[in-house]
């Protein structure tokens, strides 16, 4: 891996997640996917805490009672 500095501007959030998030499925076997993740992140408001909370809520609502078959890990970083 190559190290590269990243500068986050106010209002930006850097998001790390595992594939368990995008692979989370609903009762019909449909995956949550990148499009839903992108939309949830963009509409979450600003800041790491708000972004994570919005995405977790969206994934839970999408999956409903379907149990996850993989880990759901998400890390967000935002400047103050």
N, C-alpha and C positions, 0 to 999 in steps of 0.2 A: 504494500500500500504506500502511496505517496502522500506525504503531509502537505496540506494546502490550507493557508489561513482563510477564514471566512469572516466577513464583517456583516453583522446583522444591523440593519437600520431600525429605528423605532417603528413599531407596527409589524415587523417581520418575525416569523417564527420558524425555527429549524426543527423538523420533525423526523424522528427515527421510529421505526416500527418493524415488527416481525411479520412474516407472511401469514401468520395465524389471523391477523387482523383483516387482511383483504380476502383471505380464504374462508372467513366465518360464513356459515351458511344459514339460510332460513329453512322453514319446514318443507319447502319445495325443492331444497337442495341447491338453490341459487346462491352464488358467492356474493359477498358484500362488494368486493372489487375496488379497483383504483378510482373509478369515476365517482362512486359514492364517498370514498375517503377524501378525495380532492374537494368535493362539494361541501362536505361536513367541515373540513379544515378552513375553507374560505368563508363559510358563513358562521364561524364560531365566535367571532369577536376578536379581540386582541389579547395577546399574552399566552404564555405556555399553559398556565392552569386552565384558562377558559377553553383553549384548543383541545387539551386532553379530555376535559369533562364533556365537551360537546361530542367529540368522536366516540368516546366510550358509551355515552347515552344513545347515539345513533346506531352503533353496532348492536347494543343490547336490544333496542327497539326492532331492528331489522331481524335479528336472530330469533326473537321471541323466546319460546320455551326450548328451542333447539340447543342442546349442550355443545359447547365448543369441543372440537376434536384436536385442537392444537393450542399452544399458548397464545395469549393476546397481550403483547408487550408494546408499550408506546412511551416514548420519551420526547419531550418538547423543550426547546430552549428559546427564550426571548430576551432581548435587551431591556433594561429598565428605562 
